[in-house]
Amino acid sequence: MSFTTPPRPFDITALFPQLAPLARTATRLHPRPGSPTVHDSSVGGPLLWPADEPWPYCDEPHDSRAAPVVHSPDDVRILRHDRAAAAERRRLDPEAPQWTPEERATWERLADRPWFDGPIPLLPVVQLYARDAPFPRPPHADLLQVLWCPFDHEMAHPRTALFWRSSATVTDVLDAPPEPPIVERDCYLPEPCLFSPEQVTEYPNPSELDKELQDQLDDMSRWESIDPARYNAYADDPGELYLNNLSTAPGWKTGGWTSWGLTDPKPRPCPECGTEQVPLLTIASLEWDAGSETWIADEDRTDPSPPPLGARDGNFTLIDIVGGYNLQLHACPASPNHPHIALVQ
């Protein structure tokens, strides 16, 4: 299924021509639940991983005090199945019990999973083929694979590892990669999703613009030629109209501009060569929120089927980064296989 972002409320470059040369193309990935194979671009799907290549592990210590209850990946899948069943039961019959005795018994049993000390196999998070979305990549590589350790590390989020490869060279695929015995948080196990890429135009976050242009964006008189019905909710702060609806797209994407908010913009020099890194991949907690509903795809507005678990909040992958933020991976444009930078915003 394809997804279509509605046109922006108006052409922002007609009001502010200085923005025109700052336009960048981002590819919204629109992850939706599915059954990916190793030949698909996906979240949480199987990887095209060579059978003769060792699977990566995290050897760093993990804090057993960080989570009072831990689960195995299979535990998480059972819990999600029960939650989805409960949600559907309540949708069909609002008077139905919220939880059945069997579901409660399952949760109590799974709450006794013991802690594990030892190396943790990394979890597949993203597989992205260049045929589906453009992204910075080394020469001859057409496949990006992102894995992470499902435990908090620095900045209280999983540590990511990037792998680049040429898909044509993988002839014998690893069919049963190891899984972590436990994960620190359920939200670090991605729900399998397929991508439906779509290109959109982005402009910089207001905080990356010069002071003169920021002041112009906040000047109500500059917006007088626009039908007030298109921005009435932002009448007291037109800068918010630009931020939420006209600059950077929410959700999973490649390319585009960095989304700032948790911190002010800061340099992102490559740790190896010093070149300023560029957005590679945004791993998002939400596809939209209350401030960015104009970015909701047309198909999501008209789909009559019951939404999958988490979809009402635009969280199809069931990943959550630090309570609703994004994990933005940046790559070196001079050499994408240099160490990447992970940024929470």
matplotlib code that plots the C-alpha trace (Angstrom):
import matplotlib.pyplot as plt

x = [0.0, 1.2, 0.8, 0.3, 1.2, -1.3, 0.0, 1.4, -1.2, 0.5, 3.8, 6.1, 8.7, 6.1, 6.0, 9.7, 11.8, 14.9, 13.8, 13.8, 17.5, 17.3, 14.8, 15.8, 14.2, 13.3, 11.9, 9.1, 9.1, 5.6, 6.2, 3.1, 2.6, 3.4, 5.4, 8.7, 11.3, 15.0, 14.5, 12.3, 13.1, 11.6, 11.5, 12.0, 12.1, 14.7, 18.0, 19.9, 22.7, 25.5, 25.5, 29.3, 29.4, 29.4, 26.3, 27.2, 26.9, 27.0, 29.7, 29.2, 27.7, 24.0, 22.4, 20.1, 18.5, 17.3, 14.2, 12.3, 10.8, 12.4, 11.1, 12.4, 11.5, 8.9, 7.4, 6.9, 5.2, 2.8, 2.1, 1.4, -0.9, -2.9, -3.1, -4.3, -6.9, -8.1, -8.3, -10.4, -12.6, -13.4, -13.9, -16.6, -18.1, -17.4, -18.8, -16.4, -13.7, -10.6, -8.4, -9.4, -8.1, -6.0, -4.3, -3.6, -2.1, 0.1, 1.4, 2.1, 4.0, 6.1, 6.9, 9.3, 11.8, 15.3, 18.0, 20.8, 24.5, 26.5, 26.9, 23.7, 22.9, 21.9, 18.4, 17.5, 15.9, 16.0, 16.9, 16.8, 17.5, 18.8, 16.2, 13.4, 14.9, 18.0, 20.4, 24.2, 26.1, 29.5, 30.3, 28.9, 26.7, 23.0, 21.8, 21.8, 21.2, 20.7, 20.8, 20.8, 21.4, 17.9, 19.3, 19.8, 23.3, 24.5, 21.6, 19.2, 18.6, 19.8, 23.2, 23.0, 25.3, 25.3, 26.2, 26.6, 26.7, 26.1, 23.0, 24.2, 27.2, 24.9, 24.1, 23.8, 21.6, 21.7, 18.2, 18.2, 20.1, 20.4, 18.0, 18.6, 17.6, 16.0, 15.3, 15.3, 12.1, 9.3, 9.5, 13.0, 11.6, 10.3, 7.0, 7.7, 6.7, 7.1, 8.0, 6.0, 8.5, 7.3, 9.4, 8.5, 10.2, 11.6, 13.0, 15.2, 14.0, 13.5, 16.4, 18.8, 17.7, 19.4, 17.9, 16.4, 14.5, 13.3, 11.9, 10.1, 8.5, 7.2, 5.9, 2.1, 2.0, 4.1, 1.2, -1.6, -1.9, -2.8, -6.3, -6.6, -8.6, -5.4, -3.5, -6.1, -4.9, -1.5, -2.7, -0.7, 2.5, 2.9, 6.4, 4.7, 2.8, 6.1, 7.7, 4.9, 3.5, 6.0, 9.6, 10.5, 8.2, 7.5, 8.0, 10.4, 12.4, 15.7, 17.5, 16.0, 16.8, 17.6, 14.6, 15.6, 13.6, 15.1, 18.3, 19.4, 21.2, 24.8, 27.6, 27.8, 31.4, 32.4, 34.4, 36.9, 37.4, 35.6, 33.2, 29.8, 27.4, 24.0, 20.7, 20.8, 17.8, 15.2, 13.9, 10.7, 8.5, 5.4, 4.4, 2.6, 1.4, -1.2, 0.9, 1.7, -1.6, -1.4, 1.3, -1.0, -1.2, -4.5, -4.8, -4.6, -7.5, -9.8, -8.9, -12.1, -10.4, -9.6, -6.2, -3.4, -2.1, -0.5, -1.7, -4.1, -1.0, 0.8, 3.2, 3.0, 6.5, 5.8, 9.2, 9.5, 12.6, 12.9, 9.2, 8.2, 11.3, 13.2, 16.6, 18.2, 21.2, 23.7, 26.3, 29.5, 28.8, 32.5, 32.6, 29.3, 31.1, 32.9, 31.4, 27.9, 26.3, 23.1, 21.0, 17.9, 15.4]
y = [0.0, 3.5, 6.5, 10.1, 13.1, 15.9, 19.0, 21.6, 24.3, 26.7, 27.4, 28.7, 29.9, 32.3, 34.1, 33.7, 33.3, 33.0, 29.4, 28.2, 27.4, 25.5, 22.9, 19.3, 16.1, 13.6, 10.2, 9.3, 5.6, 5.1, 1.8, -0.3, -3.8, -6.6, -9.8, -8.7, -11.1, -10.7, -9.1, -6.3, -2.9, -3.2, -2.5, -5.5, -7.9, -10.6, -9.4, -10.4, -11.5, -13.7, -17.2, -17.1, -13.6, -13.6, -12.1, -8.9, -8.9, -6.2, -7.0, -4.0, -4.3, -3.7, -2.4, -4.9, -2.1, -0.2, -2.3, -4.1, -6.6, -7.9, -10.0, -12.2, -11.2, -14.1, -12.8, -9.4, -10.9, -12.8, -9.7, -7.7, -10.4, -10.3, -6.5, -6.5, -9.2, -7.2, -4.0, -5.8, -7.4, -4.0, -2.5, -5.0, -5.0, -2.0, -4.0, -6.9, -7.4, -5.5, -8.5, -12.2, -14.5, -16.3, -13.0, -12.1, -15.5, -15.1, -11.7, -13.0, -15.9, -13.7, -11.2, -13.8, -13.7, -13.7, -11.2, -12.3, -11.3, -11.8, -10.7, -9.7, -10.5, -7.3, -7.0, -6.1, -2.8, -1.6, -3.0, -0.5, -1.1, 1.8, 0.9, 2.0, 5.2, 7.3, 7.6, 8.4, 5.1, 3.8, 3.0, -0.3, -0.7, -0.9, -2.1, -0.5, -2.7, -1.1, -3.3, -2.2, -3.5, -3.5, -1.9, 1.7, 3.0, 6.6, 9.1, 6.4, 4.8, 1.7, 1.7, 1.3, -0.5, 0.1, -2.4, -1.7, -4.4, -5.2, -7.4, -9.2, -10.7, -12.4, -15.8, -17.9, -16.2, -16.8, -18.3, -18.4, -15.4, -15.4, -13.4, -11.6, -13.7, -10.5, -6.9, -4.0, -2.5, -3.9, -0.9, -1.8, -4.8, -3.5, -4.8, -6.1, -3.5, -2.9, 0.5, 2.5, 5.3, 8.7, 11.8, 15.1, 18.5, 19.8, 23.1, 23.7, 23.8, 27.5, 27.3, 26.6, 29.8, 33.2, 35.6, 37.9, 35.1, 33.7, 37.2, 37.3, 33.9, 35.2, 38.5, 38.1, 40.8, 38.5, 36.0, 38.4, 37.1, 33.6, 32.6, 32.7, 29.5, 27.7, 28.8, 30.0, 27.6, 29.3, 32.9, 33.7, 32.1, 31.7, 30.4, 27.3, 26.9, 26.8, 24.4, 21.9, 22.0, 23.4, 22.6, 18.9, 15.9, 13.8, 10.0, 7.5, 9.0, 9.2, 12.4, 15.8, 18.2, 17.4, 17.8, 19.8, 20.5, 18.6, 20.6, 23.6, 22.8, 21.7, 20.7, 17.0, 16.6, 13.1, 11.5, 10.2, 13.0, 16.1, 16.5, 17.7, 14.7, 14.7, 13.0, 9.4, 7.7, 8.9, 6.1, 7.7, 6.9, 8.4, 9.1, 12.2, 13.9, 16.5, 19.3, 17.7, 16.2, 17.8, 15.3, 12.3, 10.4, 10.5, 6.8, 6.8, 9.3, 7.1, 3.6, 2.0, -1.1, -1.3, 0.2, -2.1, -1.9, 1.5, 3.0, 5.5, 7.3, 6.8, 4.3, 1.3, 0.0, 0.0, 1.5, 4.3, 6.5, 8.2, 8.7, 9.8, 11.3, 10.4, 8.7, 10.4, 8.7, 10.9, 9.7, 11.2, 12.4, 12.1, 8.4, 6.9, 4.0, 6.3, 6.1, 7.5, 9.9, 9.1, 12.1, 12.1, 14.9]
z = [0.0, -0.8, 1.5, 0.5, 2.6, 2.1, 0.4, 2.8, 3.8, 1.4, -0.4, 2.4, -0.1, -1.6, 1.7, 2.6, -0.6, 1.5, 2.3, -1.3, -1.6, 1.8, 0.6, 1.0, 0.0, 2.8, 2.2, 4.6, 5.2, 6.5, 8.4, 8.7, 10.2, 7.8, 7.2, 5.7, 4.2, 3.9, 0.5, 1.9, 3.4, 6.9, 10.6, 12.8, 9.9, 9.0, 7.7, 4.5, 6.8, 5.4, 7.0, 7.4, 9.1, 12.9, 14.5, 16.5, 20.3, 22.9, 25.5, 27.7, 31.2, 31.6, 34.8, 36.4, 38.5, 35.5, 35.0, 37.8, 35.3, 32.1, 29.3, 26.5, 22.9, 22.9, 26.1, 24.5, 21.5, 23.8, 25.8, 22.6, 21.3, 24.6, 24.5, 20.9, 21.8, 24.8, 22.7, 20.0, 22.6, 24.1, 20.7, 19.9, 23.4, 25.6, 28.6, 28.0, 30.8, 30.2, 31.0, 31.2, 34.0, 31.4, 30.4, 34.0, 34.7, 31.6, 32.7, 36.2, 34.8, 32.5, 35.2, 36.8, 33.9, 35.6, 34.8, 32.4, 32.7, 29.6, 26.0, 24.4, 20.7, 18.9, 17.6, 14.0, 13.8, 10.2, 6.8, 4.0, 0.3, -1.8, -4.4, -2.0, -0.5, -1.2, 1.6, 2.0, 1.5, 0.6, -3.0, -4.2, -1.1, -1.7, 1.7, 5.1, 8.2, 11.6, 14.8, 18.4, 21.9, 23.6, 26.8, 27.7, 27.2, 27.1, 26.9, 28.0, 24.6, 22.8, 21.2, 17.4, 15.0, 11.3, 8.6, 4.9, 2.3, -1.4, -1.5, -4.6, -2.7, -0.1, -1.5, 1.7, 4.3, 8.0, 8.7, 12.5, 14.1, 17.9, 19.9, 23.3, 26.3, 27.7, 26.7, 29.1, 27.7, 25.6, 23.4, 22.2, 20.3, 17.0, 15.6, 12.1, 9.6, 5.9, 4.4, 1.9, 0.9, -0.2, -0.9, 0.6, 0.8, 4.1, 5.3, 8.4, 11.9, 12.9, 15.3, 12.4, 10.6, 11.0, 13.5, 10.8, 9.2, 12.6, 13.5, 10.1, 10.8, 14.1, 12.5, 12.1, 9.4, 7.1, 7.1, 6.2, 2.6, 3.8, 4.5, 8.3, 8.3, 7.4, 10.5, 12.9, 15.6, 15.4, 15.4, 18.5, 17.3, 13.5, 14.1, 15.5, 12.2, 10.4, 12.9, 13.0, 9.5, 7.1, 8.1, 9.0, 8.6, 11.6, 11.7, 10.2, 7.3, 5.5, 4.6, 5.0, 7.9, 11.5, 13.9, 16.9, 20.1, 23.0, 22.6, 20.5, 17.3, 17.7, 15.4, 14.4, 13.1, 12.0, 14.8, 12.2, 9.7, 11.1, 8.2, 9.3, 9.3, 7.6, 8.5, 7.5, 9.2, 11.8, 14.1, 15.4, 18.3, 16.5, 13.0, 14.1, 17.3, 18.2, 16.7, 13.4, 12.3, 8.9, 8.1, 8.6, 5.3, 3.5, 3.6, 7.4, 7.6, 5.4, 6.4, 7.9, 9.3, 13.1, 13.7, 14.9, 18.4, 19.0, 15.7, 17.2, 18.4, 15.1, 16.7, 14.3, 15.1, 18.9, 19.4, 22.0, 22.4, 25.8, 26.1, 22.6, 21.0, 17.9, 17.5, 14.5, 13.0, 11.1, 8.6, 7.2, 3.6, 2.8, 3.9, 5.3, 6.8, 9.2, 12.8, 12.9, 15.4, 17.2, 18.3, 20.5, 19.7]

ax = plt.figure().add_subplot(projection="3d")
ax.plot(x, y, z, "-o")
ax.set_aspect("equal")
plt.show()
